[in-house]
Every structure is written in C-alpha cells, then in structure tokens.
Amino acid sequence: MNEKQTTISGPASVSGVGLHTGKLTTLTFKPAPANHGCVFVRIDLDGNPQVPVDAELVTDTSRGTTISKNGATVQTIEHCMAALWGMGIDNVIIEIDGAEPPILDGSSAQFVDALHQAEVIELDEEKHYFELSETIIYRDEESGVEMIALPADKFQVNVMVDYNSQVLGRQHASLYNREEFNADIASSRTFCFLHELEALLDAGLIKGGDLSNAIVVVDKEVDDDELKKLAHLFNRPDIKVAKEGILNNLELRYYNEPARHKLLDVIGDLSLIGLPIKAHIFATRPGHKANAAFALKIKNHIKAEKHKKTVPQYDLNAKPLYDINQIVKILPHRPPFLLIDKILEMSKTHVVGVKNVSMNEPFFKGHFPGDPVMPGVLQVEAMAQTGGILVLSTVPDPENYVTYFLKIMEVKFRQKVLPGDTIVFRLDLVSPIRRGICHMKGTAQVGQNIVMEAELMAQIVRKADK
C-alpha cells in the first residue's frame, strides 16, 4: 500500500518569546490540503503574506535559518520544521504573529507536543519521495564542514561535531528511523559557547534567551564578576560552572545533547528541499549556512533530474520533414542569417527545428576570440525562424511573406552554446494563429539540457503590403 500525504486534523498553537527578537509570539499550525507543503503566514502584517519553506528563499543563516518572500521574513524556523518532519507532516499552514517562532525550551519537544494534540491525518494524495541515484557532496574547506547525501532506501542521518573544545570534545549523533526523532532527538536543546553568548549579548541579540533554553559551554576561565554579570542579565540569583563544563542553568538531558541538537537542526533545515527524500546524510561540523546550502544543492539536483525526464527525445538522424533546400523556399532569410538547418516535425500547434552550430559560423570571429560562444540574441533569432516555418505554413504562398517580431518575453539563457553543439528548437502555440499573428512558447535544448527558453510573438506580412 502506497504511503499517503498527511496534515493535521485541527489547529494547534504554541506561544513564547523569540530567541533573538525577544518578542512574544504565537505560532499556530493549521491543516492544509495535499501538495500544499509547509507555508508560514505572517498574520501580523498587512495582506497576511505567505513565506513557503524553500531553500531558494533563505536570506540569512547567521544564528538560525531565515526565509523571506513577499516583503515578509520568518527567522529561526529550524526547530519548528524539525518537529513537523518528526511527526511525518507534509502539508501545514503555519500562522505566526511575529518574525520569529517561540524558542520555548530551545528544542523541538513542545512543537511536537502541540502537533500530537492536533493529531496527524492522512490525505487522499500519495506521498512522493525523491530517491537519490548518486552521491551529493557539499564542502566548505575553510570551516571544515562536509555534508554528504548517499543513495538509501530511507532517510537517515549521522552527525559529527568537533569544535576543538576540551569541554565539548568530539560528539556523534545518529538517527536511522523517523520514530527515533520524538524519543531521542526532539528534546535536545540548542547550545552555544560562553564567548558567543557574550558577543550576542553585546550585539543586542538573544533578547529572548533566559538561560533556560540553551546549553552554555564554558571553554575559558570565568571569574566571579563575570558570573555575577550573567546572573544579573538573566535575572537569576546565582550562576556557576557545573562539573560538565557548562553553566549550571540546566542539566544535560543526554551526554551528547549538542550533537543531537545539531542533528535536529540538520533535519529542520533539510525541510527546505520541499519534499521528503530517501538518502543517508553524513554531516561533519554542520551549521545553518552549510545546511541551507546543502538543501539548495539537493533541491537543484532534484529539479535537474525531473527536468531530464521531461526533456523530449528526437532522432536527429531521421529524415527531416524539411531540409535546407525546402526551408529556403519558405523563409526569406539567407546566409549568413539563415540559422535553421532542418525541420524535424510539425503539426498545427507545434514545430521542431535543428541548428548545427559550427566553428565556421561568422559570428564566432568576434564572439569571442579564443572563447567562442553563440550569442543569445542569435539563439532567439534561430528559435523565431523555426516558429516562422509554422506560421508561414498557414498561407499558400509563403515566399510572398516576411515575418516580424512583435514581442519577446520571458527569455532565459541557462547554458552556453558552443561550436559542435546541435540545438533543437521546439515551439508550441500559446494561442491559435489569428490574422497572421503567432504567439509561441519555445525551448532550445542541446542533448538533455535546456539551454534557452522564451515566449515569442510575431506577425507575417505580405511583401506587397509592407
């Protein structure tokens, strides 16, 4: 039986202050339909702008993961998103009346509790996983971060943290089944080093921190005056360094709680991919910057794989519908400005043409010496000539007509076209041809790759009527 997509049966809310803003906010999870995904809604802003959880919308990763769209920003989303993953929830509306979800106890546990009360329900649509077929690697040599995704039959994570700290040491954490998350990972709290805490306080950040929602690792000598200052800042009678090398504001829930929390962050940040994946993740010294970059790299890989499956295949050795001799009887263009070599197929609504790009093309002499690249404007022209074959086929005497551009829209150049490439242009009518006006949407591909896309509008005019 195929696994179904999920949402929640009703609303569930949590309230508290944001870690960095210090402002009281309420976050409410609400049901969403299939294929909706996870979307934040800023109900405190005019128009209630929506911010989908998307790697392409990440705008900051300095002290958490921030996403922005439509003039709205939501920061520190990772704990909330990890809870949704742990509960197996695919579709949800996340209403929030501020810029930052509550930090709560610094973990995902209270988000999980709220979602438990809401109850997870199945939807009619099937859940779609992406199964990696090759290894994806992200590295940052300067920071020593390495993140690897290997093909696997389910989602698994191994994390190693190493901050060259005698107190924290090298720690590992692993998750091999979703069921382990709520029991072993969700309650692990965020952590920071004392020197980071002091810098954040001096910068006016962690306004919502009260030393009850973060493990503070003490990796330096601390005098009594500094401890008294911290106690005053966080409104506590006494602050000391515990034997584990952390401030005594709380006790560790796990011996490797920092590593478990880093694993939690990895899971939360990988929700930016936008769909569940089957992969074994190995993360060394991960952080939000690397997590978000890794999520974007995986998302782009998924897009490319899906794109390959949708790129049509053409037999370039098949007998063409029109060869070059037939093309010159239809189009008014002549060398060196005749940019189509053959037409492979054509119907009333589409046409497919081919351009063989040779180093003998005259434009390569100046574009560019030593680095020949086909100009984008000539790719558009070749596409238009292919479309011209379609529109001129609607008149009995095409030799008496010329074609003029009316509009060029949504042009995107995705990859360079080089000598030796064979470009296949496919154009489809956007609307029926009327009064000689043709509106087409086209793609240009080299092999399995789309190199250019555009929308074109042109009109054919009788030569005598010019």
C-alpha positions in Angstrom: 0.0 0.0 0.0 1.4 3.4 -1.0 2.1 5.9 1.7 -0.2 8.9 1.8 0.5 12.6 2.3 -0.5 14.0 5.7 -1.7 17.1 7.5 -3.3 17.7 10.9 -6.9 17.4 11.9 -7.2 20.9 13.5 -5.3 23.9 14.8 -2.5 23.7 17.4 -0.7 26.6 19.0 2.4 27.4 21.0 3.3 30.8 22.5 6.6 32.3 23.8 9.3 34.7 23.1 11.6 34.6 20.1 15.3 33.8 20.9 16.7 36.8 19.0 13.8 39.3 18.9 12.7 38.8 22.5 9.1 39.4 21.4 6.1 37.3 22.5 4.7 35.4 19.5 2.0 32.8 18.9 2.5 30.2 16.3 -0.5 28.1 15.1 -0.3 25.0 13.0 -3.4 24.6 10.7 -4.5 21.9 8.3 -3.5 22.2 4.6 -4.5 20.3 1.5 -2.4 17.8 -0.3 0.6 19.1 -2.3 0.4 22.4 -0.3 3.7 21.9 1.6 4.7 23.9 4.6 4.0 27.6 4.4 4.4 30.3 7.0 1.8 33.1 7.1 2.6 36.4 8.8 -0.8 37.3 10.2 0.6 40.4 11.9 1.4 42.0 8.5 -1.0 43.6 6.0 -2.2 41.1 3.5 -1.0 38.2 5.6 2.0 37.5 3.3 3.0 33.8 2.8 6.5 32.5 3.1 6.9 29.0 1.8 9.6 26.8 3.3 12.0 26.8 0.4 15.8 26.7 0.1 15.6 29.4 -2.6 14.1 31.8 -0.1 16.8 31.6 2.5 18.1 35.1 3.3 20.2 34.7 6.4 21.8 31.8 8.3 23.9 33.7 10.9 22.2 32.5 14.1 19.4 30.3 12.7 17.6 29.9 9.3 15.7 32.8 7.9 13.4 32.8 4.9 11.8 35.8 3.2 9.2 36.4 0.5 6.5 39.0 -0.3 8.1 41.5 2.0 7.8 39.2 4.9 10.5 37.3 6.9 10.4 34.4 9.3 13.6 33.6 11.2 14.8 30.6 13.3 12.4 28.2 11.6 14.5 25.0 12.1 13.1 23.7 15.4 9.6 24.1 14.2 10.4 22.4 10.9 12.2 19.5 12.6 9.1 18.8 14.7 7.0 18.6 11.5 9.4 16.2 10.0 9.5 14.1 13.2 5.7 13.9 13.1 5.6 13.0 9.4 3.5 16.0 8.5 3.8 17.0 4.8 1.2 19.8 4.5 0.5 22.6 7.0 -0.2 26.3 7.3 1.9 27.9 10.0 0.3 31.2 11.1 2.6 33.4 13.2 2.1 36.9 14.6 5.7 37.9 14.5 9.0 37.4 12.8 10.3 34.5 14.9 8.8 31.3 16.3 9.0 31.0 20.1 12.3 29.5 21.3 10.4 27.6 24.1 13.0 25.4 25.8 15.4 25.5 22.9 14.4 22.2 21.4 11.5 20.8 19.2 9.8 19.0 22.1 7.0 21.5 22.7 6.2 21.8 19.0 6.0 18.0 18.9 3.6 18.0 21.9 1.3 20.6 20.2 1.2 18.5 17.0 0.5 15.4 18.9 -2.6 17.1 20.3 -3.7 18.2 16.9 -3.5 14.6 15.5 -1.9 13.7 12.2 -4.3 12.6 9.5 -3.8 11.1 6.0 -4.9 12.8 2.8 -6.0 11.1 -0.4 -2.9 12.0 -2.4 0.1 9.7 -2.4 3.4 10.9 -0.8 6.2 11.4 -3.3 9.7 10.7 -2.1 12.8 11.6 -4.1 15.3 8.7 -4.2 18.8 9.8 -4.8 20.6 7.8 -7.5 24.0 9.4 -7.0 26.1 10.9 -4.2 25.8 14.6 -3.5 28.6 16.4 -1.6 28.9 19.9 -0.1 32.2 21.1 1.3 33.4 24.3 2.9 37.2 23.9 3.2 37.6 27.0 5.3 35.2 25.9 8.1 35.9 22.1 7.7 32.2 21.4 7.0 31.4 18.4 4.9 27.9 17.2 4.1 27.2 14.1 2.0 24.0 12.5 0.8 24.2 8.9 -0.3 21.5 6.9 -2.0 19.5 4.9 0.5 16.1 3.2 0.9 15.0 5.6 3.7 16.1 8.9 5.4 18.9 8.5 7.9 21.4 11.0 9.5 24.8 10.8 11.1 26.3 13.9 12.6 29.7 14.6 14.0 30.6 17.9 15.8 34.1 19.0 16.7 34.8 22.5 17.9 38.4 21.9 19.2 37.0 22.4 22.7 38.3 20.4 25.6 34.9 20.8 27.3 32.7 19.8 24.4 35.0 17.4 22.6 34.1 15.4 19.6 30.5 14.2 19.6 28.4 12.0 17.3 24.7 11.5 17.0 22.6 9.3 14.7 19.1 8.7 13.5 18.1 5.7 11.5 14.3 5.8 11.7 11.7 8.6 11.9 10.3 7.0 15.1 13.6 7.8 16.9 13.2 11.5 16.5 10.5 12.2 19.1 12.0 9.9 21.6 15.7 10.6 21.2 16.3 13.9 19.3 13.3 16.3 19.7 14.1 17.3 23.3 17.8 18.1 22.7 18.3 21.9 23.2 20.3 24.5 21.4 23.8 25.3 22.7 26.4 28.0 22.4 29.8 28.8 23.9 30.1 31.4 26.6 32.2 33.7 24.4 29.5 33.5 21.8 26.8 34.3 24.4 28.7 37.4 25.5 29.2 38.6 21.9 25.5 38.0 21.1 24.5 40.0 24.3 26.8 42.8 23.4 25.3 42.9 19.9 21.8 43.1 21.3 20.8 39.6 20.2 19.3 36.7 22.1 16.8 39.0 23.7 14.5 36.1 24.4 17.2 33.9 26.0 16.9 33.4 29.7 19.4 30.6 30.3 16.7 28.1 30.5 16.6 27.4 26.7 20.2 26.9 25.9 23.2 24.9 27.0 26.1 27.3 27.6 29.5 25.6 27.2 32.2 27.3 29.2 35.5 26.9 27.4 37.5 29.6 29.2 38.3 30.7 32.7 35.4 32.7 34.2 35.8 35.0 37.3 33.1 35.7 39.8 32.4 39.2 38.5 31.5 37.8 35.1 29.3 35.1 36.6 27.5 37.8 38.7 27.0 39.9 35.5 25.4 36.9 33.7 23.2 36.2 36.7 22.0 39.8 36.7 21.4 39.8 32.9 19.2 36.7 33.1 17.6 37.6 36.4 19.0 34.6 38.3 20.2 34.6 41.9 23.3 32.6 41.1 25.3 31.3 38.1 28.1 28.8 38.3 30.1 26.5 36.1 29.0 22.9 36.5 31.4 19.9 36.5 30.5 19.1 32.9 31.9 22.5 31.9 28.6 24.1 31.3 26.7 26.8 33.2 24.5 25.3 35.9 21.4 26.9 34.5 20.3 23.4 33.4 21.3 19.8 33.4 22.2 17.9 30.3 19.4 15.6 29.0 21.9 13.5 27.1 25.7 13.1 27.3 25.9 14.2 23.6 23.0 16.7 23.6 24.9 19.3 21.5 25.4 16.7 18.7 21.8 15.6 18.9 20.7 19.2 18.6 22.9 19.7 15.6 21.2 16.6 14.1 17.8 18.2 14.9 19.0 21.4 13.0 20.1 19.4 10.0 16.6 17.7 9.8 14.9 21.1 10.2 17.0 22.8 7.6 16.7 20.0 5.1 13.0 20.6 5.1 13.9 23.5 2.8 14.3 20.9 0.0 10.5 20.9 -0.2 9.8 17.2 -0.4 10.9 14.1 1.5 14.0 12.3 0.3 15.4 8.9 0.7 19.1 9.3 1.5 21.7 8.7 4.1 23.1 12.0 5.3 26.6 12.3 6.8 27.2 15.8 8.3 30.6 16.9 9.8 30.6 20.1 11.7 27.2 21.2 10.2 25.7 24.7 10.7 22.8 26.6 9.3 24.8 28.1 6.5 26.0 24.7 5.3 22.7 23.0 5.9 20.8 25.6 3.8 23.4 25.4 1.0 23.3 21.6 1.1 19.5 21.7 0.9 19.6 24.0 -2.1 22.2 21.8 -3.8 19.9 18.8 -3.3 16.9 20.7 -4.5 18.7 21.8 -7.6 19.7 18.2 -8.2 16.1 17.1 -7.9 15.0 19.8 -10.3 17.6 18.7 -12.8 16.7 15.1 -12.6 13.0 15.8 -13.1 13.9 18.1 -16.0 15.8 15.3 -17.7 12.8 13.1 -17.5 10.6 15.8 -19.2 13.1 16.8 -22.0 11.8 15.2 -25.2 14.0 12.9 -27.3 14.4 13.5 -31.0 16.1 11.3 -33.6 18.5 13.7 -35.3 19.4 11.1 -37.9 15.8 10.6 -39.1 14.7 12.0 -42.5 13.7 15.7 -41.8 10.3 17.0 -42.7 12.0 19.9 -44.4 15.7 20.0 -45.4 17.7 23.2 -46.0 16.6 23.4 -49.7 12.9 23.3 -48.6 13.5 25.8 -45.8 14.9 28.4 -48.2 11.6 28.2 -50.2 9.6 29.1 -47.1 11.8 31.6 -45.1 13.0 34.8 -46.6 16.3 34.6 -44.7 19.6 33.8 -46.4 23.1 33.0 -45.2 24.8 34.1 -43.1 21.5 34.9 -41.3 19.6 31.7 -42.1 20.0 29.9 -38.8 17.9 26.8 -39.2 19.2 23.6 -41.0 16.2 21.4 -40.9 12.7 20.9 -39.6 12.1 17.5 -37.8 8.4 17.7 -37.2 5.4 20.0 -37.4 1.7 20.0 -36.6 -0.9 22.7 -36.4 0.2 23.6 -33.0 4.0 22.9 -32.8 7.2 22.8 -34.8 10.7 21.3 -34.1 13.8 22.7 -35.9 17.5 22.0 -35.7 20.6 24.2 -35.8 24.0 22.6 -36.2 26.5 25.0 -34.6 29.8 25.0 -36.5 33.1 26.9 -35.7 32.7 28.3 -39.3 29.8 30.5 -38.1 30.8 34.1 -38.9 29.8 35.4 -35.5 32.4 33.3 -33.7 35.2 35.5 -35.2 34.2 38.3 -32.8 32.1 36.5 -30.1 34.6 35.7 -28.6 38.2 35.3 -29.9 39.6 32.3 -28.0 36.3 31.6 -26.3 33.6 31.1 -28.9 30.0 31.3 -27.6 26.9 31.6 -29.7 25.2 34.9 -29.0 22.0 34.7 -27.1 20.3 37.1 -29.5 21.0 34.7 -32.3 19.6 31.8 -30.4 16.4 33.8 -30.1 16.5 34.5 -33.8 17.0 30.9 -34.7 14.1 30.0 -32.5 12.0 32.6 -34.2 12.9 31.3 -37.6 11.8 27.8 -36.5 8.5 29.4 -35.4 8.3 31.2 -38.7 8.1 27.9 -40.5 5.0 27.1 -38.5 3.2 30.4 -39.1 4.2 30.6 -42.8 2.8 27.1 -43.3 -0.7 28.6 -42.8 -0.5 30.5 -46.1 -0.4 29.0 -49.6 2.4 31.3 -50.9 5.0 31.7 -48.0 7.6 33.1 -50.4 5.5 36.3 -50.7 5.5 36.9 -46.9 8.0 38.2 -44.3 7.9 37.7 -40.6 8.3 40.5 -38.0 8.8 40.3 -34.2 6.1 41.9 -32.1 7.3 40.9 -28.7 9.9 38.8 -27.0 9.2 37.7 -23.4 10.5 35.6 -20.5 13.8 34.9 -22.2 16.1 32.7 -20.1 19.6 31.6 -21.0 20.5 28.5 -19.0 23.7 27.2 -20.6 26.3 28.4 -23.1 26.0 27.1 -26.7 29.4 26.2 -28.2 30.9 25.1 -31.5 29.9 21.5 -32.2 26.6 21.7 -30.4 23.3 20.8 -32.1 20.4 22.9 -30.9 16.9 21.5 -31.1 14.2 24.2 -31.0 10.6 23.3 -30.1 7.9 25.8 -30.2 4.2 25.4 -29.2 1.4 27.7 -29.9 0.2 29.6 -26.8 -3.0 30.6 -28.7 -4.4 30.0 -32.2 -2.9 31.9 -35.1 -5.2 34.8 -36.0 -4.6 37.4 -38.7 -1.1 36.2 -39.2 -0.2 36.8 -35.5 1.5 33.9 -33.8 2.2 33.6 -30.0 4.6 30.8 -29.2 6.4 29.4 -26.3 9.7 27.8 -27.1 12.7 25.8 -25.7 16.1 25.2 -27.0 17.9 22.1 -26.0 21.4 20.6 -26.5 21.3 16.9 -25.7 19.5 16.5 -22.4 19.9 20.1 -21.3 17.6 23.1 -21.9 19.9 26.0 -22.9 17.3 28.7 -23.6 13.6 29.4 -23.1 11.5 32.2 -24.5 8.0 33.4 -25.5 7.8 35.0 -28.9 5.1 36.9 -30.7 5.4 37.6 -34.4 3.3 38.5 -37.4 3.6 37.6 -41.1 3.0 40.4 -43.6 2.7 40.2 -47.4 5.7 41.8 -49.1 3.4 44.0 -51.2 1.7 45.3 -48.1 4.9 46.4 -46.3 
